[in-house]
C-alpha cells in the first residue's frame, strides 16, 4: 500500500478508498397517531387509536473510476523520454547501462479501471416508500365481586396494512467521474428496476383475567387472526393461550418469612400464536420478465417471460406453541430480586422446501408447511439495589440465558451437513485434530529424502488405490500407517512434515468422511455449534452525592464458527497479499512447535488440504465485552435555579472499549455477522469472516439539561 517511486498510488484497498465517491442512504420518517378513550362507566371503557406511518429511503450510490499503479499484474520495463531503456543500481539510482551492477528499471503499469463485475463507473439512485396503517380498538370491563374476586374482560381488534413501492435507476459510463450525476452519464440503455407489494393482517381477540385475593391469578386469551399472505381460503386461524400464577408469599403459611421475603410467585403458561413473517407471494407462480440478448426484426431486443416457480396451493400460517414455567422472588423490601423461566417453543407447520423433488424437475422444490422445530431454553435474571445511610447507592442487574433448537421434521435426508431430522440447529461437523506431522513421522529414502509412493490395496481401501502419498512410518507398536489422501485437494499437495495429522476415529487405514451420512460419516464428528449459547450481560452501578458511575458488560459463553477468508484461514489465498500477524506462527523446520501448519496456498478455499473443517482451527467466538462505561455528575439543583433548569448532568462515556476473546489475536469481531453491511445484507465481501464493519469504539462527553 502507498505510493511508488513516481509518487503514484499503488492499487490497494487504501488507494481505492481514497479515490472512491461516497455513497449514502437518507431515511425520512413520519409517524402520526390519534386516539381516544371513552368511559361508559367507572369500570367500563372503550379505547381506539389509529397510526399512519411513512418511511422514505433514498439511496445514492455513485460508482468510481480508479487510476493507480497495477500491483495485480507484472511490471513493465521503464524507458526515458526518447524511448531508451532506463538502468538503475541496487539503490534505485539511475545509472548508465555499462555501470557495474546496472539493471533494467521497471514500473508497475499505470492503469485506469472500474469496479469488478457489475460495478462499473455509474450513477445509481433508488427510492423506496413504505406506508403502513394500524388500527387498534378494544373495550375493557372490570368486575369486582366482594373484596376477593377481581375480573377483567377485554374484547378488541387489531388491523395492520402496509404498502411498499420502490424504483431504482442506474446509468453507466460517466463523462465526469468527479461529479456523478445522471446528466453526465451516457451509457445506454439505463438500467431501471422497480416493484410494488402490499400486505395486511386483521385480528380479533378476547381476554379474561381473574384474581382471587391477589393470590391466585388466571388469564385466558383467544385470537382469530387473518393474513393476506396466504390463499384466501386459508387466511384465518384460531390461536388460544392461558396462563396461571400463584403468589405463595400471600398465603398464611408463609407469614414466617415476612421479615425477608416480599414476593414468592409461581407462574405457568401455554399458548399458540401464528407466524406469517414470510414473503406474500409463496403461493403465486409469478413469472419474471425482461429483455433477452436476441435482436428482433425491428432491431430491438426481444422481451422474455421466465419459467414460473413450483408452488404449494395450500401454504398457510406457521404455528408457534410455547410452554413456560417460572418463579419470581423478591427479598428485603424488593432490594434483591430473582426471576427464573424454563420454556419450550415448538414451531409447527414450518415453511420448508418439499421433499423428494427430482433434479430433473427443472425448478427448485416449492416451499410448504412441511417442517417443525423445537427450542428448549431457560432464562435467569438477578438484580440488587441498596442505598446506605451515608447516601451511597449501589445496584447490580445481571441476566443469563441458554437455548437449544432441534429440527423435529424437515425431510428424509440423512447427510450430516443437511437439515436432517433430529439435528441441533447450528451444529458443525468436522475432523478431530491430533497434531502437526513432524519429519520423524515419515520413512526416508537412502538419501534422507521424503518418499512419494503410490498406494496399494495392502494399504488403503480400493477406492483410494492409485493415489499418491508420502510414505508414513509404521507405528512403534506395529500399527499400520493411516493415510489422508482423501483430504489432498490440490494436485501438488501431499501431507508431509508440518501438515495437519487428523485423528483416526473409526480405526481404519484412512481419514475420510465415509458417505457423509449419519450411518456412515467416517472420521467426522460434531465438533462445535455456531448458535450463541449462555448469553449473558450484567450492569454494575453506584451513585454518591451527585456522582454516578456504571459499567455494562455483555458476552457469550459458547459459540464456534468455521471461518472463511484470509483473516480466518491461514493460507486462504496468497493473492490477497496480506495475513494476520498471528499466522506468522506457522510450522517451519526451525519452528516445529507452531500452532498453524506449514504454509500452502489453498487458492481461496476454506476447506482444503490442511484446512479441512476441524476442531484445532475452529474459531472460538465466546467473548466478554465492556459495552459501556459512564461517569456522570449531576449539578446540585440550588446551582441551577439561576438558569431555570430543573436538572443538569455532565457525563463521560466509553463504548465497546475492551473485549476479552479467544481468537489468538486475529482481527475478527466476535459479534460479527458474515457477509453483511448496510449496503449489502446478503453477500458483503463474499461472505468472508471478519470483513464486515466491526463494533465501533467511541468516546463521548455530554451535557443533559432539563427545563
Beta strands, then each sheet from edge to edge (+ up, - down):
strand 1: 24-39
strand 2: 44-62
strand 3: 65-69
strand 4: 76-77
strand 5: 87-88
strand 6: 94-95
strand 7: 103-104
strand 8: 106-107
strand 9: 110-114
strand 10: 122-145
strand 11: 149-172
strand 12: 191-212
strand 13: 216-227
strand 14: 236-247
strand 15: 261-275
strand 16: 289-295
strand 17: 301-305
strand 18: 318-331
strand 19: 336-353
strand 20: 367-387
strand 21: 393-409
strand 22: 427-431
strand 23: 433-436
strand 24: 452-454
strand 25: 468-470
strand 26: 500-502
strand 27: 524-529
strand 28: 533-544
strand 29: 547-558
strand 30: 560-561
strand 31: 619-620
strand 32: 623-634
strand 33: 647-661
strand 34: 698-706
sheet 1: 1+ 2- 10+ 11- 12+ 13- 14+ 15- 18+ 19- 20+ 21- 28+ 29- 32+ 33- 34+
sheet 2: 3+ 9-
sheet 3: 4+ 8-
sheet 4: 6+ 5- 7+
sheet 5: 16+ 17-
sheet 6: 22+ 27-
sheet 7: 23+ 26-
sheet 8: 24+ 25-
sheet 9: 30+ 31-
end
